[in-house]
Amino acid sequence: MTTEPTLTIAHDTLREAGRAVLREVLGAPYLEKRDAGTTPFNAQARRLSEEFAYATLWTRGTLDRKQRSMITIAMLCALNRPHELRIHLVGALNNGCTAEEISEIFTHAIAYCGFPAAIDALRTAEEVLKEQGKL
């Protein structure tokens, strides 16, 4: 199946916009590592995340990036997704979240996600915050 040139241009435009946001939120080193690990097997999923998550959702005006980061790490705690949580904790710090705010998010999550998910998230956050020099 061949994509129309107009659609290809639209996808490429969204992808580049998404990559710019991704670089700002998660950092250039993350994007470089991600690009180095892109294979034919995972390339389409990565393109979709650049086009949809970063170019479309992270650029909406109602919430700022700090708020989006806080919501994202709370949802990743609820879903118990430590790999993605680790990545988005760095993004949360890049977007201005403090260690105190991150701790409070996961403390609050105890009531809604349960102790195991919140404690796992706190443990991951503590590792990331130490690695980033924030603890």
Solvent accessible surface area in square Angstrom, and as a share of the most:
residue,aa,sasa,rsa
1,M,242,1.08
2,T,127,0.74
3,T,67,0.39
4,E,112,0.50
5,P,104,0.65
6,T,100,0.58
7,L,91,0.45
8,T,59,0.34
9,I,118,0.60
10,A,47,0.36
11,H,75,0.34
12,D,62,0.32
13,T,87,0.50
14,L,73,0.36
15,R,63,0.23
16,E,102,0.46
17,A,45,0.35
18,G,0,0.00
19,R,29,0.10
20,A,41,0.31
21,V,11,0.06
22,L,1,0.01
23,R,103,0.38
24,E,102,0.46
25,V,0,0.00
26,L,9,0.04
27,G,17,0.16
28,A,41,0.32
29,P,103,0.65
30,Y,60,0.23
31,L,4,0.02
32,E,117,0.52
33,K,160,0.68
34,R,24,0.09
35,D,57,0.30
36,A,91,0.71
37,G,34,0.33
38,T,54,0.31
39,T,62,0.36
40,P,134,0.84
41,F,200,0.83
42,N,37,0.19
43,A,24,0.19
44,Q,123,0.54
45,A,68,0.53
46,R,63,0.23
47,R,63,0.23
48,L,114,0.57
49,S,36,0.23
50,E,3,0.01
51,E,15,0.07
52,F,119,0.50
53,A,27,0.21
54,Y,15,0.06
55,A,10,0.07
56,T,56,0.33
57,L,71,0.36
58,W,23,0.08
59,T,72,0.42
60,R,139,0.51
61,G,79,0.76
62,T,120,0.70
63,L,60,0.30
64,D,82,0.43
65,R,74,0.27
66,K,61,0.26
67,Q,81,0.36
68,R,33,0.12
69,S,2,0.01
70,M,53,0.24
71,I,75,0.38
72,T,24,0.14
73,I,0,0.00
74,A,36,0.28
75,M,107,0.48
76,L,21,0.11
77,C,2,0.01
78,A,59,0.46
79,L,107,0.53
80,N,76,0.39
81,R,134,0.49
82,P,73,0.46
83,H,130,0.58
84,E,70,0.31
85,L,4,0.02
86,R,78,0.28
87,I,24,0.12
88,H,18,0.08
89,L,0,0.00
90,V,36,0.20
91,G,1,0.01
92,A,0,0.00
93,L,23,0.12
94,N,81,0.41
95,N,25,0.13
96,G,44,0.42
97,C,6,0.04
98,T,68,0.39
99,A,24,0.19
100,E,142,0.64
101,E,50,0.23
102,I,0,0.00
103,S,49,0.32
104,E,105,0.47
105,I,25,0.13
106,F,0,0.00
107,T,65,0.38
108,H,116,0.52
109,A,8,0.06
110,I,45,0.23
111,A,83,0.64
112,Y,169,0.64
113,C,43,0.26
114,G,25,0.24
115,F,126,0.53
116,P,102,0.64
117,A,14,0.11
118,A,0,0.00
119,I,75,0.38
120,D,56,0.29
121,A,2,0.02
122,L,54,0.27
123,R,132,0.48
124,T,16,0.09
125,A,2,0.02
126,E,85,0.38
127,E,78,0.35
128,V,1,0.00
129,L,8,0.04
130,K,121,0.51
131,E,117,0.53
132,Q,82,0.37
133,G,62,0.60
134,K,111,0.47
135,L,118,0.59
